[in-house]
Amino acid sequence: MDTGKHELPQLFQQLGLGGDAATIDAFLAKHRLEHGMEVADAPFWSAAQADFLRQALESDAEWAEAVDELATLLSQ
């Protein structure tokens, strides 16, 4: 059972994107959610990434808070 803290860097690593600040900043600069779009429905995710994000939110998993933070950042 994974009881570690799941923050944005760990979420990016889980998604296979790298969790360092430069990688996260570059991703956020390049990608945005359209108004009203759910984070898991964004066209820039692979099917596996989208499934992970969707499951994290639907099951209110330990990852949900980090996914919510990501959605907020992508909506700014």
matplotlib code that plots the C-alpha trace (Angstrom):
import matplotlib.pyplot as plt

x = [0.0, 1.4, 1.0, 3.5, 2.6, 1.4, 2.3, 2.7, 6.3, 5.2, 2.2, 4.3, 6.6, 3.6, 2.4, 5.9, 6.7, 9.6, 9.0, 11.7, 10.6, 11.9, 9.9, 6.7, 7.1, 7.7, 4.6, 2.4, 3.7, 2.8, -0.5, -3.8, -7.3, -10.1, -12.8, -15.0, -12.8, -12.0, -8.3, -8.6, -10.3, -7.5, -6.1, -2.5, -2.7, -2.1, -4.9, -3.1, -2.4, -6.0, -7.2, -5.0, -6.2, -9.8, -9.5, -7.7, -10.6, -13.4, -12.2, -11.0, -7.7, -4.7, -3.7, -6.9, -5.5, -2.5, -4.7, -6.9, -3.9, -2.8, -6.2, -6.2, -2.7, -3.7, -6.8, -5.0]
y = [0.0, 3.4, 5.9, 8.4, 12.0, 12.7, 16.2, 17.7, 16.4, 12.9, 13.2, 14.2, 11.3, 8.9, 10.3, 9.6, 13.3, 13.9, 15.7, 18.4, 22.1, 22.9, 20.1, 21.0, 24.7, 23.9, 21.6, 24.2, 26.9, 24.7, 23.1, 24.7, 23.3, 24.8, 26.5, 23.8, 20.9, 18.2, 17.6, 13.9, 14.9, 17.2, 16.1, 16.2, 13.1, 9.6, 7.1, 5.6, 9.1, 10.1, 6.9, 7.4, 11.0, 10.0, 7.1, 9.2, 11.7, 9.2, 7.1, 10.1, 8.4, 9.7, 11.3, 13.4, 16.4, 16.6, 16.1, 18.9, 21.1, 20.2, 21.0, 24.4, 25.2, 24.2, 26.4, 29.6]
z = [0.0, -1.1, 1.7, 0.5, -0.1, -3.6, -4.8, -8.2, -8.8, -8.0, -10.2, -13.1, -12.5, -12.3, -15.6, -17.1, -17.6, -15.1, -11.8, -11.8, -11.6, -15.1, -16.7, -14.8, -15.7, -19.4, -19.5, -17.9, -20.3, -23.3, -22.3, -21.2, -20.6, -22.6, -20.5, -18.9, -20.0, -17.5, -16.9, -18.0, -21.3, -22.5, -25.9, -24.8, -22.6, -23.8, -23.2, -20.2, -18.7, -19.1, -17.6, -14.6, -14.1, -14.5, -12.0, -9.5, -9.5, -9.7, -6.8, -4.8, -4.7, -2.8, -6.1, -6.4, -4.6, -6.9, -10.0, -8.8, -8.4, -11.9, -13.3, -11.6, -13.0, -16.5, -16.3, -15.4]

ax = plt.figure().add_subplot(projection="3d")
ax.plot(x, y, z, "-o")
ax.set_aspect("equal")
plt.show()
